[in-house]
């Protein structure tokens, strides 16, 4: 019962955003990849947008939906010192109060260069045709 209500609210909210040409930001990753491998994305919100577009094309005044893939990469990551050791077989150190405090202190340090790449937009309407 609750999930039906949540879905109805989400659908109506997404439909309103799409009708008014609003940007919708979707993070596809379910979790951060430390080794560069691509993990299966979370497709829940993406699927809802596509389903709504297919179901209510007439209500959206035949507007198109554009997906713009973006990647964000940093020069330095917070666990950059321990990760190579873990790859070599070292067991990860359990979290401790000291480790958490060091993390919060380091969070304010610069991460170096940030590289943002925008790919060509993908038109849902063209894809379906």
LOMI-476838 format. One record per atom (N, C-alpha, C, O): x, y, z; residue in one letter. Coordinates in nm, 3 decimals. Atoms other than C-alpha are relative to their C-alpha. Example, Ala and Ser with C-alpha at 12.3 -4.5 7.8 and 13.67 -1.06 7.14 Angstrom:
residues 2
site u: 0.089; v: -0.119; w: 0.000; r: a
site u: 1.230; v: -0.450; w: 0.780; r: a
site u: 0.090; v: 0.120; w: 0.000; r: a
site u: 0.194; v: 0.118; w: 0.066; r: a
site u: -0.082; v: -0.119; w: -0.006; r: s
site u: 1.367; v: -0.106; w: 0.714; r: s
site u: -0.077; v: 0.109; w: 0.073; r: s
site u: -0.026; v: 0.220; w: 0.090; r: s
//
This chain:
residues 129
site u: 0.082; v: -0.119; w: 0.000; r: x
site u: 0.000; v: 0.000; w: 0.000; r: x
site u: 0.086; v: 0.126; w: 0.000; r: x
site u: 0.067; v: 0.216; w: -0.082; r: x
site u: -0.087; v: -0.117; w: -0.008; r: x
site u: 0.272; v: 0.248; w: 0.103; r: x
site u: 0.082; v: 0.016; w: -0.127; r: x
site u: 0.101; v: 0.127; w: -0.176; r: x
site u: -0.085; v: -0.009; w: 0.119; r: x
site u: 0.488; v: 0.159; w: -0.198; r: x
site u: -0.079; v: 0.053; w: -0.120; r: x
site u: -0.023; v: 0.123; w: -0.204; r: x
site u: 0.084; v: -0.054; w: 0.108; r: x
site u: 0.195; v: 0.233; w: -0.434; r: x
site u: -0.014; v: 0.151; w: 0.013; r: x
site u: -0.011; v: 0.223; w: -0.086; r: x
site u: 0.012; v: -0.144; w: -0.025; r: x
site u: 0.154; v: 0.574; w: -0.273; r: x
site u: 0.131; v: 0.070; w: -0.036; r: x
site u: 0.130; v: 0.175; w: -0.101; r: x
site u: -0.131; v: -0.059; w: 0.032; r: x
site u: 0.530; v: 0.646; w: -0.297; r: x
site u: 0.021; v: 0.005; w: -0.150; r: x
site u: 0.071; v: 0.105; w: -0.202; r: x
site u: -0.018; v: 0.004; w: 0.146; r: x
site u: 0.532; v: 0.540; w: -0.663; r: x
site u: -0.087; v: 0.105; w: -0.068; r: x
site u: -0.043; v: 0.170; w: -0.162; r: x
site u: 0.091; v: -0.099; w: 0.059; r: x
site u: 0.232; v: 0.759; w: -0.743; r: x
site u: 0.054; v: 0.142; w: 0.020; r: x
site u: 0.050; v: 0.223; w: -0.072; r: x
site u: -0.056; v: -0.132; w: -0.028; r: x
site u: 0.394; v: 1.061; w: -0.576; r: x
site u: 0.124; v: 0.023; w: -0.085; r: x
site u: 0.140; v: 0.130; w: -0.144; r: x
site u: -0.121; v: -0.011; w: 0.081; r: x
site u: 0.727; v: 0.995; w: -0.750; r: x
site u: -0.035; v: 0.022; w: -0.147; r: x
site u: 0.023; v: 0.109; w: -0.213; r: x
site u: 0.040; v: -0.012; w: 0.140; r: x
site u: 0.558; v: 0.950; w: -1.089; r: x
site u: -0.056; v: 0.139; w: -0.030; r: x
site u: -0.022; v: 0.200; w: -0.131; r: x
site u: 0.059; v: -0.130; w: 0.025; r: x
site u: 0.358; v: 1.268; w: -1.056; r: x
site u: 0.104; v: 0.112; w: 0.010; r: x
site u: 0.099; v: 0.209; w: -0.065; r: x
site u: -0.107; v: -0.099; w: -0.014; r: x
site u: 0.664; v: 1.464; w: -0.939; r: x
site u: 0.091; v: -0.001; w: -0.123; r: x
site u: 0.122; v: 0.105; w: -0.177; r: x
site u: -0.085; v: 0.010; w: 0.119; r: x
site u: 0.881; v: 1.335; w: -1.226; r: x
site u: -0.071; v: 0.052; w: -0.124; r: x
site u: -0.011; v: 0.122; w: -0.206; r: x
site u: 0.077; v: -0.046; w: 0.116; r: x
site u: 0.606; v: 1.400; w: -1.480; r: x
site u: -0.008; v: 0.153; w: -0.001; r: x
site u: 0.004; v: 0.215; w: -0.107; r: x
site u: 0.005; v: -0.146; w: -0.010; r: x
site u: 0.572; v: 1.758; w: -1.356; r: x
site u: 0.135; v: 0.062; w: -0.037; r: x
site u: 0.140; v: 0.161; w: -0.109; r: x
site u: -0.133; v: -0.052; w: 0.034; r: x
site u: 0.949; v: 1.813; w: -1.377; r: x
site u: 0.027; v: -0.009; w: -0.150; r: x
site u: 0.080; v: 0.085; w: -0.210; r: x
site u: -0.023; v: 0.017; w: 0.143; r: x
site u: 0.962; v: 1.674; w: -1.730; r: x
site u: -0.087; v: 0.095; w: -0.082; r: x
site u: -0.042; v: 0.148; w: -0.183; r: x
site u: 0.092; v: -0.089; w: 0.072; r: x
site u: 0.662; v: 1.880; w: -1.841; r: x
site u: 0.051; v: 0.145; w: 0.001; r: x
site u: 0.031; v: 0.219; w: -0.095; r: x
site u: -0.050; v: -0.137; w: -0.013; r: x
site u: 0.830; v: 2.200; w: -1.717; r: x
site u: 0.148; v: 0.014; w: -0.038; r: x
site u: 0.213; v: 0.111; w: -0.001; r: x
site u: -0.139; v: -0.005; w: 0.049; r: x
site u: 1.170; v: 2.120; w: -1.877; r: x
site u: 0.104; v: 0.015; w: 0.111; r: x
site u: 0.207; v: 0.080; w: 0.090; r: x
site u: -0.096; v: -0.008; w: -0.111; r: x
site u: 1.345; v: 2.086; w: -1.541; r: x
site u: 0.109; v: -0.103; w: -0.018; r: x
site u: 0.089; v: -0.208; w: -0.080; r: x
site u: -0.110; v: 0.096; w: 0.001; r: x
site u: 1.679; v: 1.917; w: -1.506; r: x
site u: -0.020; v: -0.100; w: 0.113; r: x
site u: -0.059; v: -0.064; w: 0.224; r: x
site u: 0.007; v: 0.105; w: -0.101; r: x
site u: 1.679; v: 1.586; w: -1.321; r: x
site u: 0.137; v: -0.066; w: 0.004; r: x
site u: 0.186; v: -0.117; w: -0.096; r: x
site u: -0.134; v: 0.056; w: -0.016; r: x
site u: 2.011; v: 1.467; w: -1.184; r: x
site u: -0.013; v: -0.141; w: 0.056; r: x
site u: -0.075; v: -0.163; w: 0.160; r: x
site u: 0.007; v: 0.140; w: -0.042; r: x
site u: 2.050; v: 1.090; w: -1.157; r: x
site u: 0.142; v: -0.052; w: 0.014; r: x
site u: 0.220; v: -0.046; w: -0.080; r: x
site u: -0.128; v: 0.063; w: -0.022; r: x
site u: 2.353; v: 0.923; w: -1.002; r: x
site u: -0.019; v: -0.150; w: -0.019; r: x
site u: -0.090; v: -0.214; w: 0.058; r: x
site u: 0.022; v: 0.140; w: 0.036; r: x
site u: 2.375; v: 0.579; w: -1.159; r: x
site u: 0.077; v: -0.098; w: 0.088; r: x
site u: 0.038; v: -0.214; w: 0.099; r: x
site u: -0.081; v: 0.093; w: -0.078; r: x
site u: 2.642; v: 0.434; w: -0.931; r: x
site u: -0.072; v: -0.042; w: 0.126; r: x
site u: -0.135; v: 0.040; w: 0.194; r: x
site u: 0.056; v: 0.044; w: -0.128; r: x
site u: 2.523; v: 0.219; w: -0.646; r: x
site u: 0.104; v: 0.017; w: 0.109; r: x
site u: 0.069; v: 0.036; w: 0.225; r: x
site u: -0.108; v: -0.025; w: -0.095; r: x
site u: 2.862; v: 0.253; w: -0.478; r: x
site u: 0.125; v: 0.036; w: -0.078; r: x
site u: 0.133; v: 0.015; w: -0.199; r: x
site u: -0.122; v: -0.052; w: 0.061; r: x
site u: 3.206; v: 0.395; w: -0.546; r: x
site u: 0.094; v: -0.115; w: -0.038; r: x
site u: 0.114; v: -0.208; w: 0.041; r: x
site u: -0.096; v: 0.100; w: 0.044; r: x
site u: 3.451; v: 0.187; w: -0.747; r: x
site u: 0.141; v: 0.045; w: 0.037; r: x
site u: 0.186; v: 0.151; w: -0.007; r: x
site u: -0.135; v: -0.037; w: -0.042; r: x
site u: 3.796; v: 0.189; w: -0.589; r: x
site u: 0.105; v: -0.051; w: -0.098; r: x
site u: 0.218; v: -0.002; w: -0.099; r: x
site u: -0.098; v: 0.058; w: 0.090; r: x
site u: 3.963; v: -0.017; w: -0.859; r: x
site u: -0.023; v: 0.035; w: -0.146; r: x
site u: 0.043; v: -0.020; w: -0.234; r: x
site u: 0.024; v: -0.045; w: 0.137; r: x
site u: 3.825; v: 0.153; w: -1.169; r: x
site u: -0.098; v: -0.086; w: -0.077; r: x
site u: -0.136; v: -0.051; w: -0.189; r: x
site u: 0.096; v: 0.085; w: 0.069; r: x
site u: 3.588; v: -0.129; w: -1.258; r: x
site u: -0.137; v: 0.066; w: 0.001; r: x
site u: -0.174; v: 0.134; w: 0.097; r: x
site u: 0.134; v: -0.055; w: 0.009; r: x
site u: 3.243; v: -0.029; w: -1.373; r: x
site u: -0.095; v: -0.100; w: 0.063; r: x
site u: -0.096; v: -0.218; w: 0.025; r: x
site u: 0.097; v: 0.086; w: -0.067; r: x
site u: 2.971; v: -0.170; w: -1.149; r: x
site u: -0.136; v: 0.019; w: -0.066; r: x
site u: -0.162; v: 0.120; w: -0.131; r: x
site u: 0.135; v: -0.010; w: 0.055; r: x
site u: 2.614; v: -0.239; w: -1.252; r: x
site u: -0.069; v: 0.121; w: 0.062; r: x
site u: -0.073; v: 0.134; w: 0.185; r: x
site u: 0.062; v: -0.122; w: -0.054; r: x
site u: 2.428; v: 0.092; w: -1.220; r: x
site u: -0.136; v: -0.027; w: 0.064; r: x
site u: -0.200; v: -0.129; w: 0.038; r: x
site u: 0.134; v: 0.004; w: -0.057; r: x
site u: 2.118; v: 0.155; w: -1.016; r: x
site u: -0.093; v: 0.062; w: -0.104; r: x
site u: -0.078; v: 0.179; w: -0.140; r: x
site u: 0.083; v: -0.044; w: 0.112; r: x
site u: 1.848; v: 0.184; w: -1.279; r: x
site u: -0.141; v: 0.041; w: 0.041; r: x
site u: -0.226; v: 0.065; w: -0.044; r: x
site u: 0.136; v: -0.021; w: -0.047; r: x
site u: 1.545; v: 0.254; w: -1.062; r: x
site u: -0.056; v: 0.133; w: -0.049; r: x
site u: -0.161; v: 0.135; w: -0.114; r: x
site u: 0.051; v: -0.132; w: 0.041; r: x
site u: 1.504; v: 0.630; w: -1.123; r: x
site u: 0.005; v: 0.015; w: -0.152; r: x
site u: -0.086; v: 0.072; w: -0.212; r: x
site u: -0.013; v: -0.003; w: 0.146; r: x
site u: 1.628; v: 0.598; w: -1.481; r: x
site u: -0.118; v: -0.072; w: -0.065; r: x
site u: -0.180; v: -0.019; w: -0.158; r: x
site u: 0.113; v: 0.076; w: 0.052; r: x
site u: 1.364; v: 0.330; w: -1.549; r: x
site u: -0.131; v: 0.075; w: 0.016; r: x
site u: -0.214; v: 0.075; w: -0.075; r: x
site u: 0.124; v: -0.074; w: -0.024; r: x
site u: 1.091; v: 0.544; w: -1.395; r: x
site u: -0.015; v: 0.115; w: -0.100; r: x
site u: -0.124; v: 0.139; w: -0.150; r: x
site u: 0.005; v: -0.111; w: 0.096; r: x
site u: 1.180; v: 0.839; w: -1.620; r: x
site u: -0.038; v: -0.052; w: -0.138; r: x
site u: -0.122; v: 0.007; w: -0.206; r: x
site u: 0.030; v: 0.057; w: 0.132; r: x
site u: 1.173; v: 0.620; w: -1.933; r: x
site u: -0.144; v: -0.049; w: -0.005; r: x
site u: -0.214; v: -0.023; w: -0.103; r: x
site u: 0.138; v: 0.049; w: -0.003; r: x
site u: 0.845; v: 0.451; w: -1.832; r: x
site u: -0.100; v: 0.115; w: -0.006; r: x
site u: -0.199; v: 0.108; w: -0.080; r: x
site u: 0.091; v: -0.116; w: 0.002; r: x
site u: 0.680; v: 0.787; w: -1.762; r: x
site u: -0.002; v: 0.067; w: -0.136; r: x
site u: -0.107; v: 0.109; w: -0.184; r: x
site u: -0.007; v: -0.062; w: 0.134; r: x
site u: 0.802; v: 0.925; w: -2.094; r: x
site u: -0.084; v: -0.081; w: -0.099; r: x
site u: -0.160; v: -0.025; w: -0.178; r: x
site u: 0.074; v: 0.086; w: 0.092; r: x
site u: 0.659; v: 0.626; w: -2.281; r: x
site u: -0.150; v: 0.005; w: 0.027; r: x
site u: -0.231; v: 0.003; w: -0.066; r: x
site u: 0.142; v: 0.002; w: -0.039; r: x
site u: 0.331; v: 0.635; w: -2.087; r: x
site u: -0.068; v: 0.133; w: -0.028; r: x
site u: -0.187; v: 0.135; w: -0.062; r: x
site u: 0.067; v: -0.131; w: 0.007; r: x
site u: 0.267; v: 1.009; w: -2.109; r: x
site u: 0.063; v: 0.093; w: -0.102; r: x
site u: 0.076; v: 0.213; w: -0.077; r: x
site u: -0.058; v: -0.085; w: 0.104; r: x
site u: 0.427; v: 1.134; w: -2.430; r: x
site u: -0.095; v: 0.111; w: -0.042; r: x
site u: -0.053; v: 0.224; w: -0.067; r: x
site u: 0.098; v: -0.102; w: 0.042; r: x
site u: 0.105; v: 1.315; w: -2.523; r: x
site u: -0.012; v: 0.111; w: 0.104; r: x
site u: -0.024; v: 0.228; w: 0.068; r: x
site u: 0.011; v: -0.101; w: -0.107; r: x
site u: 0.086; v: 1.491; w: -2.185; r: x
site u: 0.123; v: 0.088; w: 0.008; r: x
site u: 0.117; v: 0.199; w: 0.062; r: x
site u: -0.124; v: -0.079; w: -0.004; r: x
site u: 0.444; v: 1.611; w: -2.226; r: x
site u: 0.015; v: 0.086; w: -0.125; r: x
site u: 0.124; v: 0.138; w: -0.151; r: x
site u: -0.002; v: -0.081; w: 0.123; r: x
site u: 0.354; v: 1.793; w: -2.551; r: x
site u: 0.110; v: -0.045; w: -0.095; r: x
site u: 0.177; v: 0.037; w: -0.157; r: x
site u: -0.099; v: 0.061; w: 0.090; r: x
site u: 0.581; v: 1.555; w: -2.745; r: x
site u: 0.141; v: 0.051; w: 0.024; r: x
site u: 0.222; v: 0.055; w: -0.068; r: x
site u: -0.135; v: -0.046; w: -0.035; r: x
site u: 0.888; v: 1.690; w: -2.561; r: x
site u: 0.093; v: -0.119; w: 0.006; r: x
site u: 0.052; v: -0.230; w: 0.038; r: x
site u: -0.101; v: 0.104; w: -0.004; r: x
site u: 1.207; v: 1.492; w: -2.581; r: x
site u: 0.068; v: 0.000; w: 0.137; r: x
site u: 0.069; v: 0.102; w: 0.206; r: x
site u: -0.080; v: 0.011; w: -0.122; r: x
site u: 1.411; v: 1.368; w: -2.285; r: x
site u: 0.144; v: -0.024; w: -0.046; r: x
site u: 0.171; v: -0.114; w: -0.125; r: x
site u: -0.141; v: 0.012; w: 0.036; r: x
site u: 1.788; v: 1.413; w: -2.317; r: x
site u: 0.078; v: -0.047; w: 0.121; r: x
site u: 0.063; v: 0.006; w: 0.231; r: x
site u: -0.089; v: 0.048; w: -0.104; r: x
site u: 2.039; v: 1.216; w: -2.112; r: x
site u: 0.141; v: 0.047; w: -0.033; r: x
site u: 0.189; v: 0.026; w: -0.145; r: x
site u: -0.136; v: -0.049; w: 0.020; r: x
site u: 2.382; v: 1.376; w: -2.069; r: x
site u: 0.093; v: -0.074; w: 0.097; r: x
site u: 0.097; v: -0.041; w: 0.215; r: x
site u: -0.093; v: 0.072; w: -0.088; r: x
site u: 2.642; v: 1.130; w: -1.935; r: x
site u: 0.117; v: 0.090; w: 0.042; r: x
site u: 0.176; v: 0.159; w: -0.040; r: x
site u: -0.108; v: -0.082; w: -0.056; r: x
site u: 2.898; v: 1.299; w: -1.709; r: x
site u: 0.087; v: -0.088; w: 0.089; r: x
site u: 0.036; v: -0.170; w: 0.165; r: x
site u: -0.090; v: 0.068; w: -0.093; r: x
site u: 3.207; v: 1.160; w: -1.536; r: x
site u: 0.077; v: 0.105; w: 0.079; r: x
site u: 0.113; v: 0.210; w: 0.025; r: x
site u: -0.076; v: -0.090; w: -0.087; r: x
site u: 3.385; v: 1.326; w: -1.243; r: x
site u: 0.113; v: -0.082; w: 0.061; r: x
site u: 0.088; v: -0.181; w: 0.130; r: x
site u: -0.116; v: 0.072; w: -0.052; r: x
site u: 3.739; v: 1.213; w: -1.155; r: x
site u: 0.089; v: 0.097; w: 0.077; r: x
site u: 0.100; v: 0.215; w: 0.042; r: x
site u: -0.087; v: -0.080; w: -0.085; r: x
site u: 3.980; v: 1.339; w: -0.887; r: x
site u: 0.142; v: -0.053; w: -0.009; r: x
site u: 0.164; v: -0.171; w: -0.032; r: x
site u: -0.140; v: 0.040; w: -0.004; r: x
site u: 4.362; v: 1.336; w: -0.871; r: x
site u: 0.028; v: -0.088; w: 0.121; r: x
site u: 0.105; v: -0.184; w: 0.114; r: x
site u: -0.031; v: 0.069; w: -0.125; r: x
site u: 4.359; v: 1.213; w: -0.513; r: x
site u: -0.130; v: -0.045; w: 0.066; r: x
site u: -0.230; v: 0.027; w: 0.064; r: x
site u: 0.115; v: 0.049; w: -0.074; r: x
site u: 4.116; v: 1.000; w: -0.315; r: x
site u: 0.040; v: -0.018; w: 0.146; r: x
site u: 0.158; v: -0.030; w: 0.177; r: x
site u: -0.030; v: 0.005; w: -0.144; r: x
site u: 4.088; v: 0.975; w: 0.064; r: x
site u: 0.074; v: -0.126; w: 0.043; r: x
site u: 0.159; v: -0.120; w: 0.131; r: x
site u: -0.066; v: 0.124; w: -0.042; r: x
site u: 4.197; v: 0.612; w: 0.088; r: x
site u: 0.107; v: -0.042; w: -0.100; r: x
site u: 0.135; v: -0.161; w: -0.116; r: x
site u: -0.101; v: 0.029; w: 0.103; r: x
site u: 4.465; v: 0.638; w: -0.182; r: x
site u: 0.126; v: -0.066; w: 0.053; r: x
site u: 0.196; v: -0.133; w: -0.023; r: x
site u: -0.122; v: 0.060; w: -0.056; r: x
site u: 4.743; v: 0.530; w: 0.055; r: x
site u: -0.023; v: -0.147; w: 0.034; r: x
site u: 0.067; v: -0.229; w: 0.014; r: x
site u: 0.024; v: 0.137; w: -0.045; r: x
site u: 4.580; v: 0.210; w: 0.184; r: x
site u: -0.048; v: -0.092; w: -0.113; r: x
site u: -0.027; v: -0.213; w: -0.106; r: x
site u: 0.058; v: 0.084; w: 0.104; r: x
site u: 4.411; v: 0.090; w: -0.135; r: x
site u: 0.103; v: -0.084; w: -0.075; r: x
site u: 0.078; v: -0.203; w: -0.095; r: x
site u: -0.098; v: 0.085; w: 0.069; r: x
site u: 4.728; v: -0.024; w: -0.323; r: x
site u: 0.047; v: -0.118; w: 0.086; r: x
site u: 0.073; v: -0.226; w: 0.035; r: x
site u: -0.041; v: 0.109; w: -0.090; r: x
site u: 4.827; v: -0.229; w: -0.016; r: x
site u: -0.108; v: -0.109; w: 0.006; r: x
site u: -0.076; v: -0.228; w: 0.014; r: x
site u: 0.109; v: 0.097; w: 0.001; r: x
site u: 4.485; v: -0.394; w: -0.014; r: x
site u: 0.000; v: -0.082; w: -0.128; r: x
site u: -0.031; v: -0.201; w: -0.126; r: x
site u: -0.009; v: 0.073; w: 0.127; r: x
site u: 4.529; v: -0.484; w: -0.381; r: x
site u: 0.110; v: -0.105; w: 0.004; r: x
site u: 0.100; v: -0.208; w: -0.063; r: x
site u: -0.111; v: 0.093; w: -0.012; r: x
site u: 4.855; v: -0.657; w: -0.287; r: x
site u: -0.028; v: -0.110; w: 0.103; r: x
site u: 0.058; v: -0.196; w: 0.126; r: x
site u: 0.037; v: 0.106; w: -0.092; r: x
site u: 4.674; v: -0.872; w: -0.031; r: x
site u: -0.008; v: 0.039; w: 0.145; r: x
site u: -0.049; v: -0.042; w: 0.228; r: x
site u: 0.010; v: -0.047; w: -0.138; r: x
site u: 4.695; v: -0.665; w: 0.286; r: x
site u: -0.147; v: 0.008; w: 0.040; r: x
site u: -0.230; v: 0.054; w: -0.038; r: x
site u: 0.140; v: -0.007; w: -0.045; r: x
site u: 4.376; v: -0.693; w: 0.490; r: x
site u: -0.035; v: 0.144; w: 0.036; r: x
site u: 0.045; v: 0.214; w: 0.098; r: x
site u: 0.040; v: -0.137; w: -0.033; r: x
site u: 4.182; v: -0.368; w: 0.520; r: x
site u: -0.008; v: 0.019; w: 0.150; r: x
site u: -0.053; v: -0.069; w: 0.224; r: x
site u: 0.005; v: -0.033; w: -0.142; r: x
site u: 4.213; v: -0.200; w: 0.857; r: x
site u: -0.144; v: 0.033; w: 0.039; r: x
site u: -0.211; v: 0.107; w: -0.033; r: x
site u: 0.137; v: -0.034; w: -0.042; r: x
site u: 3.884; v: -0.186; w: 1.049; r: x
site u: -0.010; v: 0.148; w: 0.039; r: x
site u: 0.088; v: 0.209; w: 0.083; r: x
site u: 0.021; v: -0.141; w: -0.037; r: x
site u: 3.737; v: 0.157; w: 1.107; r: x
site u: 0.015; v: 0.017; w: 0.150; r: x
site u: -0.028; v: -0.067; w: 0.230; r: x
site u: -0.016; v: -0.033; w: -0.141; r: x
site u: 3.829; v: 0.317; w: 1.435; r: x
site u: -0.032; v: 0.148; w: 0.017; r: x
site u: -0.048; v: 0.220; w: -0.081; r: x
site u: 0.028; v: -0.141; w: -0.028; r: x
site u: 3.759; v: 0.649; w: 1.602; r: x
site u: 0.111; v: 0.087; w: -0.059; r: x
site u: 0.083; v: 0.191; w: -0.118; r: x
site u: -0.114; v: -0.077; w: 0.052; r: x
site u: 4.108; v: 0.771; w: 1.507; r: x
site u: -0.008; v: 0.010; w: -0.151; r: x
site u: 0.015; v: 0.117; w: -0.207; r: x
site u: 0.010; v: 0.000; w: 0.146; r: x
site u: 4.058; v: 0.669; w: 1.142; r: x
site u: -0.113; v: 0.094; w: -0.046; r: x
site u: -0.097; v: 0.167; w: -0.144; r: x
site u: 0.113; v: -0.087; w: 0.036; r: x
site u: 3.721; v: 0.846; w: 1.130; r: x
site u: 0.036; v: 0.147; w: 0.022; r: x
site u: 0.002; v: 0.231; w: -0.060; r: x
site u: -0.042; v: -0.138; w: -0.025; r: x
site u: 3.867; v: 1.162; w: 1.287; r: x
site u: 0.099; v: 0.048; w: -0.106; r: x
site u: 0.089; v: 0.161; w: -0.153; r: x
site u: -0.095; v: -0.035; w: 0.107; r: x
site u: 4.156; v: 1.159; w: 1.036; r: x
site u: -0.073; v: 0.027; w: -0.131; r: x
site u: -0.036; v: 0.117; w: -0.206; r: x
site u: 0.079; v: -0.019; w: 0.121; r: x
site u: 3.903; v: 1.126; w: 0.757; r: x
site u: -0.066; v: 0.138; w: 0.000; r: x
site u: -0.062; v: 0.209; w: -0.100; r: x
site u: 0.067; v: -0.130; w: -0.007; r: x
site u: 3.709; v: 1.432; w: 0.877; r: x
site u: 0.099; v: 0.116; w: -0.006; r: x
site u: 0.066; v: 0.223; w: -0.056; r: x
site u: -0.103; v: -0.104; w: 0.012; r: x
site u: 4.032; v: 1.632; w: 0.909; r: x
site u: 0.045; v: 0.011; w: -0.146; r: x
site u: 0.063; v: 0.120; w: -0.199; r: x
site u: -0.048; v: 0.003; w: 0.139; r: x
site u: 4.143; v: 1.525; w: 0.560; r: x
site u: -0.105; v: 0.044; w: -0.101; r: x
site u: -0.072; v: 0.080; w: -0.214; r: x
site u: 0.106; v: -0.034; w: 0.094; r: x
site u: 3.806; v: 1.601; w: 0.405; r: x
site u: 0.010; v: 0.145; w: -0.048; r: x
site u: -0.039; v: 0.178; w: -0.156; r: x
site u: -0.016; v: -0.140; w: 0.039; r: x
site u: 3.895; v: 1.972; w: 0.398; r: x
site u: 0.124; v: 0.025; w: -0.086; r: x
site u: 0.141; v: 0.135; w: -0.139; r: x
site u: -0.119; v: -0.017; w: 0.083; r: x
site u: 4.223; v: 1.913; w: 0.214; r: x
site u: -0.039; v: -0.010; w: -0.148; r: x
site u: -0.131; v: -0.083; w: -0.183; r: x
site u: 0.033; v: 0.005; w: 0.143; r: x
site u: 4.220; v: 1.972; w: -0.162; r: x
site u: 0.027; v: -0.138; w: -0.059; r: x
site u: 0.120; v: -0.208; w: -0.018; r: x
site u: -0.015; v: 0.130; w: 0.066; r: x
site u: 4.181; v: 1.666; w: -0.384; r: x
site u: 0.079; v: 0.012; w: -0.130; r: x
site u: 0.080; v: -0.082; w: -0.210; r: x
site u: -0.075; v: -0.018; w: 0.124; r: x
site u: 4.400; v: 1.808; w: -0.661; r: x
site u: -0.092; v: 0.045; w: -0.112; r: x
site u: -0.193; v: 0.111; w: -0.089; r: x
site u: 0.080; v: -0.037; w: 0.117; r: x
site u: 4.265; v: 1.851; w: -1.008; r: x
site u: -0.127; v: -0.085; w: -0.008; r: x
site u: -0.126; v: -0.204; w: 0.023; r: x
site u: 0.125; v: 0.071; w: 0.026; r: x
site u: 3.906; v: 1.759; w: -1.082; r: x
site u: -0.023; v: 0.003; w: -0.149; r: x
site u: -0.019; v: 0.109; w: -0.211; r: x
site u: 0.025; v: 0.009; w: 0.145; r: x
site u: 3.833; v: 1.637; w: -1.433; r: x
site u: -0.146; v: -0.038; w: -0.020; r: x
site u: -0.192; v: -0.143; w: 0.026; r: x
site u: 0.142; v: 0.024; w: 0.029; r: x
site u: 3.474; v: 1.661; w: -1.552; r: x
site u: -0.013; v: -0.014; w: -0.151; r: x
site u: 0.029; v: 0.073; w: -0.227; r: x
site u: 0.020; v: 0.024; w: 0.144; r: x
site u: 3.382; v: 1.513; w: -1.889; r: x
site u: -0.150; v: -0.012; w: -0.027; r: x
site u: -0.222; v: -0.088; w: 0.038; r: x
site u: 0.138; v: 0.006; w: 0.046; r: x
site u: 3.050; v: 1.572; w: -2.061; r: x
site u: -0.002; v: -0.074; w: -0.132; r: x
site u: 0.074; v: -0.041; w: -0.223; r: x
site u: 0.013; v: 0.074; w: 0.125; r: x
site u: 2.949; v: 1.325; w: -2.330; r: x
site u: -0.112; v: 0.060; w: -0.083; r: x
site u: -0.187; v: 0.146; w: -0.035; r: x
site u: 0.109; v: -0.047; w: 0.087; r: x
site u: 2.717; v: 1.387; w: -2.622; r: x
site u: -0.134; v: -0.039; w: 0.062; r: x
site u: -0.150; v: -0.152; w: 0.108; r: x
site u: 0.132; v: 0.035; w: -0.052; r: x
site u: 2.354; v: 1.404; w: -2.508; r: x
site u: -0.064; v: -0.112; w: -0.081; r: x
site u: -0.045; v: -0.121; w: -0.202; r: x
site u: 0.070; v: 0.109; w: 0.065; r: x
site u: 2.144; v: 1.098; w: -2.587; r: x
site u: -0.148; v: 0.032; w: 0.004; r: x
site u: -0.206; v: 0.048; w: 0.112; r: x
site u: 0.142; v: -0.032; w: 0.011; r: x
site u: 1.793; v: 1.172; w: -2.711; r: x
site u: -0.082; v: -0.129; w: 0.016; r: x
site u: -0.060; v: -0.226; w: -0.056; r: x
site u: 0.086; v: 0.117; w: -0.020; r: x
site u: 1.532; v: 0.926; w: -2.581; r: x
site u: -0.091; v: -0.019; w: -0.120; r: x
site u: -0.116; v: -0.132; w: -0.163; r: x
site u: 0.089; v: 0.007; w: 0.117; r: x
site u: 1.303; v: 1.009; w: -2.872; r: x
site u: 0.073; v: -0.062; w: -0.119; r: x
site u: 0.019; v: -0.150; w: -0.185; r: x
site u: -0.079; v: 0.055; w: 0.111; r: x
site u: 1.577; v: 0.937; w: -3.130; r: x
site u: 0.034; v: -0.146; w: 0.025; r: x
site u: 0.033; v: -0.227; w: -0.068; r: x
site u: -0.036; v: 0.136; w: -0.035; r: x
site u: 1.678; v: 0.621; w: -2.947; r: x
site u: -0.119; v: -0.094; w: -0.027; r: x
site u: -0.101; v: -0.205; w: -0.077; r: x
site u: 0.118; v: 0.083; w: 0.019; r: x
site u: 1.321; v: 0.489; w: -2.958; r: x
site u: -0.039; v: -0.015; w: -0.147; r: x
site u: -0.098; v: -0.115; w: -0.186; r: x
site u: 0.032; v: 0.007; w: 0.143; r: x
site u: 1.283; v: 0.567; w: -3.328; r: x
site u: 0.095; v: -0.095; w: -0.066; r: x
site u: 0.086; v: -0.117; w: -0.187; r: x
//
